[in-house]
Amino acid sequence: MSRSILANPKFLGRHLEVYIFVGILYWVFCYAMSIASQKLEQQLNTEHK
């Protein structure tokens, strides 16, 4: 995805900004999935006693 953005002439010389944006999107997605899995585990009560 970042390669196609960087191929656009409007983004020449803006590699760092594009990679930071993609990294932030990745982090937000992973964080949201982590929170969702924690809530699902709480709902299913998967604690071992």
C-alpha positions in Angstrom: 0.0 0.0 0.0 2.8 2.4 0.9 4.6 1.7 -2.3 1.6 2.7 -4.4 1.2 5.9 -2.4 4.9 6.7 -2.8 4.7 6.1 -6.5 2.3 9.1 -6.8 4.3 12.2 -7.7 2.5 14.3 -5.0 4.3 12.3 -2.4 7.9 12.4 -3.7 10.3 12.9 -0.8 7.7 12.1 1.8 8.7 8.5 2.6 9.0 9.1 6.4 5.5 10.6 6.7 3.9 7.7 4.7 5.7 5.0 6.7 4.8 6.7 10.0 1.1 6.9 9.0 1.1 3.3 7.9 2.8 2.3 11.2 0.2 4.2 13.2 -2.6 2.6 11.4 -1.1 -0.9 12.0 -0.7 -0.1 15.7 -4.3 1.2 16.1 -5.6 -2.0 14.4 -3.5 -4.3 16.6 -4.4 -2.4 19.7 -8.1 -2.6 18.9 -7.9 -6.3 18.2 -6.1 -6.8 21.5 -8.9 -4.9 23.4 -11.5 -6.9 21.6 -9.9 -10.2 22.4 -9.6 -9.3 26.1 -13.3 -8.4 26.2 -14.2 -11.7 24.4 -12.1 -13.6 26.9 -13.9 -11.9 29.8 -17.3 -12.7 28.2 -16.4 -16.4 27.7 -14.8 -16.6 31.2 -11.7 -18.4 30.0 -9.8 -18.1 33.3 -8.4 -21.4 34.5 -8.9 -22.0 38.2 
